[in-house]
Amino acid sequence: MVLRNGGTLYIDGGKAAPGLFDKTLENLRDISPTIYFNVPRGYDFLVSALQGDAALRARFFARLQVIFYAAAALPQHLWDALDRLSRDTTGRAIPMVAAWGCTETAPLATDCHFQASRSGVIGLPVPGTELKLVPAGDKLEIRVRGINVTPGYWQAPSLTQDAFDEEGFYRTGDAVRWLDADRPEAGLVFDGRLAEDFKLTSGTWVNVGSLRLRALEALAPVAQDVVVCGHDADDVRLLVFPNVAACRRIARLDEQAPLLAVVTAPGVRQAVAAGLGRLKQSETGSSTAAACALLMPEPPSIDAGEITDKGYINQRAVLTRRAELVARLYQAPPDSAAIWATA
């Protein structure tokens, strides 16, 4: 794309992690992009910075024509914030688009080549690519066939055989749904990973991807990300990674205050309780809301695999590494650090 349009590609050395995102902000103060690419976690950090820095906002939006996100669904509150910031800074909305694919699809399979009405729309198959939507429980798995799809895995015939169905479609393990079933041209919406979903003891399936996004909306701006717990339990509970900057403001603590003091501050705990209450009020059952949450005093570890190379929280890795904290969520009597939904 850069070569075709005679552009210049700048590779950002920052990462979407506390302290490491400072490099990204430094780069953006130096370069005003025309197209900006990042993952949702990166936009979470960026929105917080843009909201408090008028000079950075002016620099970031000065030449910007397109905002692109991928690797995971962008929470709606970040979409709304970017839309509002672009309007306030430039007088117009900067188009926000997304795409979907994986390494095996080289990597593009769908593209949202139009301005979607909301976050999460991954568009339609790109030319030369076929999609097949296969029922998987109450979801639809998206499978791909085309010249962009790998013929298989190097020297791994059994793995290759398992990766493709009888019609030669690559099994992605990702789920999608139609934005509007009566208007397929409106595009597909990413609906999480099939392997992340689980059942409660009631036999009810928990749609982790969908619940995660709703929880992030309800807990904004306190939560930067959440991990959904409840495998073989009676209800859903959350491990919450805090948005440290937002929590410091709520707690009225300076940057030198330790993270433990931030996450245990009464104002922060009250904000989480209220957010859980809002989530509970907007849903109807035990599989679509969370009974309580624990705020994490330690950020997710890149080295331990808790954050993927695309900046996405690895639910399985967090649940494994922090199994003791998950147990605390469900212990009886309740752990004093657990925060319960406001009625």
C-alpha positions in Angstrom: 0.0 0.0 0.0 2.8 2.4 0.9 4.7 1.6 -2.3 1.6 1.9 -4.5 0.8 5.3 -3.1 4.4 6.6 -3.0 4.2 7.0 0.8 6.6 6.5 3.7 6.3 3.7 6.3 7.2 4.5 9.9 7.6 1.5 12.2 6.8 2.5 15.8 9.2 1.1 18.4 6.7 1.5 21.2 4.5 -1.1 22.6 0.9 -1.1 24.0 2.1 -1.5 27.6 2.6 0.8 30.6 5.9 2.8 30.2 6.6 1.3 26.7 3.8 3.4 25.1 5.7 6.6 25.9 7.9 5.8 22.8 4.8 5.7 20.7 3.7 9.1 21.9 7.2 10.5 21.3 7.0 9.2 17.7 3.6 10.7 17.2 4.8 14.1 18.4 7.5 13.8 15.7 5.4 12.4 12.8 1.8 13.3 11.8 0.5 10.2 10.1 -1.9 10.1 7.1 -3.0 6.5 7.9 -2.6 5.2 11.5 -2.5 1.5 12.4 -2.8 0.1 15.9 -4.4 -2.7 17.9 -7.3 -1.9 20.3 -5.0 -2.0 23.4 -2.8 0.6 21.7 -5.8 2.9 21.1 -6.8 2.6 24.8 -3.4 4.1 25.7 -3.6 6.6 22.8 -7.1 7.9 23.7 -6.0 8.6 27.3 -3.0 10.6 26.1 -5.0 12.5 23.4 -7.6 13.5 25.9 -5.1 15.3 28.2 -2.8 16.8 25.6 -4.1 19.4 23.1 -0.7 19.7 21.3 -0.6 16.0 20.8 -4.1 16.0 19.5 -3.3 18.7 17.0 -0.2 16.8 15.8 -1.9 13.5 15.6 -4.9 14.6 13.6 -3.1 17.2 11.4 -2.9 15.0 8.3 -4.8 12.0 9.3 -7.1 10.5 6.7 -7.8 6.9 8.0 -7.7 5.2 11.5 -7.2 1.5 11.1 -7.5 -1.2 13.9 -7.2 -4.9 13.8 -6.1 -8.0 15.9 -9.2 -7.7 18.2 -12.5 -5.9 18.4 -12.2 -2.2 19.3 -14.4 -1.5 22.4 -17.2 0.9 21.4 -16.2 3.5 24.0 -12.8 3.9 22.3 -14.5 4.2 18.9 -16.7 6.9 20.3 -13.8 8.7 21.9 -11.7 8.7 18.7 -14.8 9.9 16.7 -15.3 12.7 19.3 -11.7 13.7 19.4 -11.3 13.9 15.6 -14.5 16.0 15.3 -13.4 18.4 18.1 -9.9 18.7 16.6 -10.5 18.8 12.9 -14.2 19.6 12.6 -14.9 16.3 10.9 -15.0 12.6 11.7 -11.9 10.7 10.6 -13.0 7.4 8.9 -12.3 4.3 11.1 -12.0 0.9 9.4 -10.9 -2.6 10.3 -10.0 -5.9 8.6 -9.7 -9.5 9.6 -7.5 -12.4 8.8 -4.7 -14.5 10.3 -1.1 -15.6 9.4 -2.5 -18.5 7.4 -4.5 -16.1 5.2 -1.5 -14.0 4.4 -2.9 -12.2 6.4 -6.0 -10.4 4.9 -9.3 -12.2 4.3 -12.0 -9.5 4.9 -11.8 -5.8 4.7 -14.2 -3.0 5.8 -13.7 -0.8 2.8 -16.6 1.4 3.9 -17.3 3.5 7.0 -19.1 1.1 9.4 -21.8 2.4 11.7 -20.1 1.0 14.8 -17.0 -0.8 16.1 -16.3 -4.4 15.4 -17.4 -4.6 11.8 -14.7 -6.5 9.8 -16.4 -6.0 6.4 -16.6 -8.5 3.6 -14.3 -11.0 1.8 -11.6 -9.4 -0.3 -11.5 -10.3 -4.0 -10.4 -13.8 -4.7 -11.3 -15.0 -1.2 -14.3 -17.2 -0.2 -15.8 -17.4 3.2 -17.9 -20.2 4.7 -19.9 -19.7 7.9 -20.3 -22.9 9.8 -22.6 -23.3 12.8 -20.7 -24.1 16.0 -23.0 -24.2 19.0 -24.8 -20.9 19.0 -22.1 -19.2 16.9 -20.8 -19.2 13.3 -17.2 -20.2 12.7 -15.6 -18.4 9.8 -13.6 -20.5 7.3 -11.5 -19.2 4.4 -10.6 -20.5 1.0 -8.6 -18.7 -1.7 -5.2 -18.1 -3.3 -4.1 -16.1 -0.2 -4.5 -19.2 2.1 -1.5 -21.3 2.9 -1.4 -24.8 1.4 -0.4 -26.2 4.8 2.1 -26.4 7.6 5.8 -27.2 6.9 6.6 -30.9 7.4 3.4 -31.3 9.5 0.9 -33.4 7.4 -1.4 -34.3 10.3 -1.6 -30.7 11.4 -2.4 -29.6 7.8 -5.1 -32.2 7.4 -6.8 -31.1 10.6 -6.6 -27.4 9.6 -8.8 -27.8 6.5 -12.3 -29.1 6.0 -13.5 -31.5 3.3 -14.1 -28.6 0.9 -10.6 -27.1 1.4 -11.6 -24.2 3.7 -9.2 -23.3 6.4 -10.7 -23.7 9.9 -9.9 -20.4 11.6 -11.5 -21.0 15.0 -12.8 -17.5 14.9 -16.5 -16.6 15.1 -18.5 -14.0 13.3 -22.1 -12.8 12.9 -23.9 -10.5 10.5 -24.3 -6.9 11.5 -27.7 -7.1 9.9 -28.9 -10.5 8.7 -31.2 -8.9 6.2 -28.4 -6.7 4.7 -25.3 -8.9 4.3 -23.6 -6.0 2.4 -23.4 -4.2 5.9 -20.7 -6.7 6.8 -19.6 -9.2 9.3 -18.9 -8.5 13.0 -16.1 -10.4 14.8 -17.6 -12.6 17.5 -14.6 -13.9 19.5 -12.6 -17.1 19.5 -14.6 -20.4 19.8 -11.9 -21.9 22.1 -12.4 -19.1 24.7 -16.1 -19.8 25.3 -17.1 -22.1 28.2 -20.1 -23.4 30.1 -21.4 -22.6 33.6 -22.6 -25.4 35.9 -26.1 -24.5 34.7 -25.0 -25.7 31.2 -25.3 -22.2 29.8 -22.6 -21.1 27.4 -20.6 -17.9 28.1 -19.7 -15.9 25.0 -16.4 -14.6 26.3 -15.6 -12.2 23.4 -19.0 -10.5 23.6 -19.0 -10.3 27.4 -15.5 -8.9 27.5 -16.5 -6.0 25.3 -19.7 -5.3 27.2 -17.7 -5.4 30.5 -15.2 -3.0 29.1 -18.0 -0.6 28.2 -19.6 -0.8 31.6 -16.3 -0.5 33.5 -14.9 2.4 31.4 -12.7 4.2 32.2 -11.4 2.1 35.1 -10.7 -1.1 33.1 -8.1 -1.4 30.4 -8.9 -5.1 29.9 -10.7 -7.9 31.6 -10.4 -11.7 31.8 -13.6 -13.6 32.0 -13.7 -16.4 34.6 -16.2 -19.1 35.4 -15.3 -22.5 33.8 -17.6 -25.0 35.6 -18.7 -22.4 38.1 -22.2 -21.1 39.0 -21.6 -17.5 37.7 -19.2 -15.3 35.8 -16.5 -13.2 37.6 -13.8 -11.0 36.2 -10.1 -10.3 36.6 -9.7 -6.6 35.8 -6.5 -5.0 34.5 -6.9 -1.3 35.5 -6.4 1.7 33.3 -3.8 3.1 35.7 -3.9 6.7 34.5 -7.7 6.8 34.9 -7.7 5.1 38.2 -5.0 7.5 39.5 -7.3 10.4 38.6 -10.3 8.8 40.3 -8.2 8.1 43.4 -6.6 11.5 43.3 -3.1 9.9 43.7 0.0 11.1 42.0 2.2 9.1 39.7 4.5 8.0 42.5 1.8 6.1 44.3 2.2 2.3 44.1 -0.2 0.4 41.9 -1.6 -1.5 45.0 -2.6 1.8 46.6 -4.3 2.8 43.3 -6.4 -0.4 42.9 -7.4 -0.4 46.6 -8.5 3.2 46.7 -12.2 3.5 47.8 -13.1 5.7 44.8 -11.7 3.1 42.3 -13.4 0.2 44.0 -16.7 2.1 44.0 -16.3 2.8 40.3 -15.8 -0.9 39.6 -18.8 -1.8 41.7 -21.0 0.7 39.9 -19.8 -0.6 36.5 -20.6 -4.2 37.4 -24.0 -2.9 38.5 -24.6 -1.3 35.1 -23.5 -4.5 33.3 -25.9 -6.5 35.5 -28.8 -4.1 34.8 -28.3 -4.3 31.0 -28.3 -8.1 30.9 -30.7 -10.9 31.8 -28.8 -13.9 33.1 -25.8 -15.3 34.9 -23.9 -15.9 31.6 -24.1 -12.3 30.4 -23.0 -10.3 33.4 -20.4 -10.6 36.2 -21.1 -11.1 39.9 -17.9 -9.6 41.1 -14.3 -8.7 40.1 -10.7 -8.4 41.3 -8.5 -5.5 40.3 -5.0 -6.7 39.3 -2.1 -4.9 41.1 0.2 -6.4 38.5 -0.1 -5.6 34.8 -0.3 -8.4 32.2 3.1 -9.8 31.4 4.4 -9.9 27.9 7.2 -12.3 28.8 4.7 -14.8 30.4 2.5 -14.7 27.3 -0.4 -12.9 28.9 -0.3 -10.4 26.0 -0.1 -11.7 22.5 2.2 -10.2 19.9 -0.9 -8.3 18.6 -1.5 -6.6 22.0 -4.5 -8.8 22.8 -5.0 -10.3 26.2 -4.4 -14.1 26.2 -7.3 -15.3 28.3 -6.0 -18.8 28.7 -2.5 -17.7 29.7 -3.9 -15.2 32.3 -6.2 -17.8 33.8 -3.4 -20.3 34.1 -0.8 -18.0 35.5 -3.2 -16.4 37.9 -5.1 -19.5 38.9 -4.7 -18.5 42.6 -6.5 -15.2 42.0 -9.3 -17.0 40.1 -9.7 -19.3 43.2 -9.9 -16.2 45.4 -12.8 -14.9 43.2 -14.8 -17.9 44.1 -13.7 -18.7 47.7 -16.1 -18.8 50.6 -16.4 -16.7 52.6 -15.8 -14.0 49.9 -12.3 -12.5 49.6 -12.1 -9.0 51.1 -10.5 -7.7 47.9 -13.4 -8.9 45.7 -15.6 -6.1 44.4 -19.3 -6.9 44.1 -21.8 -5.3 41.7 -23.8 -2.4 43.1 -27.5 -3.4 43.2 
